[in-house]
């Protein structure tokens, strides 16, 4: 009896995973792109904190911020906009800080 319950639970878990993958595919995404979007969403939260911090960054912090922001932008470009509507304000704030740093670095060269 216990073994049967375990098999049923394992089957349900695999069915849910398969269903999730099918939903991601039907949305026109790759599973890898969706996973990178999830990771980028976490990174966006961190970058948002730094973008709101104000003040100036050291040149090393600027380079790191630019590289990490580009990772976020690339990941967000690969998924439909409807997935990240709630994060749009954070995305905009990081994008504005990204542009400010780019202009600052361009002007200093």
N, C-alpha and C positions, 0 to 999 in steps of 0.2 A: 504494500500500500504506500509506504513512504517513498519508495523508488518511483512509483507511478507519479506521485505528486512532484517529485524532483524533475522527472522528464517533462511533465506538462509545463512547469515553470520555465525550464530551459527553452522549450519550444516557444512559449509566449515571449521570452526575452529576444530570441532570434527573430520572431515575427515582428516585434516592435522595431528592432534595428533595421530590418529589411524595409518596413514601412517608412521609417524616417529617411533612409537612403533614397527610396523611390520618390518621396515628397521633395527632397532636395533636387533630384534629377528632373522632376517635372517642373520645378521652378526655373530650370535652365542653368543650374549651377553644378559644379563639380563638388564632391564631398571635400576635397582638399581645399578648394576656394572657400567653402563655408567654414571649415575649421580655421583657416587663416583669418577669416573675418571675425570669428569669435576671439581669437588671440589679439587681433588688432583692436577690437573693442576694449579689451582690458588695457592695452597700451594707450588707447585714446584717452581713457580716464586719467592715466598718469600724466600724459602730455598736457591735458587740459588744466591740471593743477599747476604745472609749470607755466603755462601760457597765462593763467590768471594771476600768477605770483607778481607779475610786474617787475620792474627793475631790469637791469641789463644782465645778460649772460656773459660768461667768459667766452673767449673764442672756442675753447674745447667744448663747452656746454652748447654753444651754437651749432657746432658741427654734429654733435650727438643728437640734438633736437631735430635738426634738418634730416638726418638719416632715419631716425625713428618715425618722424612725421611722414616721410616718403613711403615707408613700409605701410603705415596706416592708410595713406591715400591709395596705394596700389591695391590693398586688400578690399577697401570699400568700393573701388571701381569695379570689382569683379562680381559684386552681388547687387540685386535689384534695390533701388532706392527705398522701396517700401519697408525693407528690413531695418533700415537705420534712420527712419524718420524721427524717432525719439532722441537720437544722438546727434541730430543735425546741428543744434546750437553748439555743442562741444566741438564738433567737426569744424564749424565755421570759425570758432575762436582759435583753434589750433592752426587752421589755414591762414588766418589773419596774422598770427604770430610768425608763422612760417614765411609769409610774404615779407613781413617787417624785417626779419633776420636776413632774408635773401637780399633785400634792398640795401640794408646796412652793410652787409659784406661786399656787395657790388660797389657801393660808394666808397668803401675804404680801400678797395683795390684800385 
